[in-house]
């Protein structure tokens, strides 16, 4: 419906807990993951390592359910825009407001709003080849 499947890297910190168990903490960027690793290793040397994984995003579709939700705006000129939402309820609320404004004649540009979703697949975590300097 809208777009193709895309992939991106997600960075994180693999942390070994005092109990010996391990956990991965995803980060919003490689820099944030580096900082998390440095912080953990400052408190407990060799307790954290930089990791990454591939995240695959499916195309936006009108079918539900999905892992991520958005509002698709269709414009009178035939173009569309997609605005991601934090969750399905938020997207549905935005759509209800848009439809209410359209009925009252106050919808900017007479755009039409609809719910779309996409699947998100997270790959396996892998250790980064180069360790973060301590």
N, C-alpha and C positions, 0 to 999 in steps of 0.2 A: 504494500500500500504506500508506504512512505520510506524510502531509503533502502539501504542494503545492510547486510550484516557487517559490523565493524569490530575491530579488536583494539585493545589498549593494554599497556602494562600497569599493574598495580604493585606498589612497593609496600614492604612491611618489615617488621622486626620479629625474628624468631627468638623467643625468650625462653631460656631454661630456668625453671623455678627452683627454689631451694630443695623442694621435694624430689627433683629430678625429672618431673613432668615438663613438657614443652608446650608453648602456645604461640600462635602467630597473631600479631597485632597489625592490622592493615593501617596504612598511612595515606593521607591525601596526595603525597608527592614523594619523590626519591629523597629530597632534602629533609622532609619531615621524618622519613624512615631512618635516614642517616643520624639525625639528631636523637631519635629514640634509642637507637643502638648505642650511640656514644653515652647517653645518659645512663642506660642500664649497665654498660660496661664500666662506667665510672664508679658505680656503687658496688658492682660484683664483676670483676674482670672475667672476660670470656663467657658471660652469661647471655649475650645477645649477638645475633648475626643478621646481616642484611639479606632479605629474601624478596623474590618477585614472583608474580604469576600473571598469566594472560587472562583477561576478562573479555568475553565475547558478548556483544550487544546485538540482539536480533533487530530486524526492521520494525518500525512502528506499525501496528495493525489495529484495526477496529475491533478485532475479536478479543475477548477476555477469557481467562485471566492472563496476567503477565506478572513479571517481577518488578517492573517500573511502569509508572503511569504518567501521562501528559495530557495536555489540552491541545488539540489541533484546531487552528483557526483557518477556515477557508474564506478567502477574500473574493470580492466580486470580479476581480480581474483574472481569476483562475489560479492564482498563487496560493500557497498555504505557508503557515509557520507552525512550529511545534514548541510549546513551552512546558518543560518537565515540571512535574509536581512532586511533592515529598511523599505522597501516597494517593491511593485511589479516592479516598474521601475528599481530600483537598481538591483533586481534579474535578470530581463531580460537583462540589460546591461552586467552583469557578464557572463551570458550565451552566449551572442553575442561575447564577447571577447574570451571565451573558444572555441567556434565553429570556430572563425577566426584563432586562434592559432593552432587548430587541422588541419585545411585545409592547413596551412603552415608548418605542421610537427613539431610544437614547443610546443605541449601540454604535460605538465609533466605527464608521466605515461599513456598517451593515455586515460585518463578518459573522460567520456561523461557527460555533464552537462544538466540538465533539470529543469524546473520550477515546484515547488510543493507549495501547500498552505494548511492551516488548519484553522478550525474555532476556535474561542475563545469566551467562554461564561462567562460573569461576573455575579456572584451571588449578592444577596442583602447585603448591609453593615450591620454589627452587632456591637454593643458596646462590647468592650473587658470586661471581668469579673472584672479585676483588673485595677484600674485607675493608671495613671502614677503619681509618686510622684512629688510634686511641690516644 
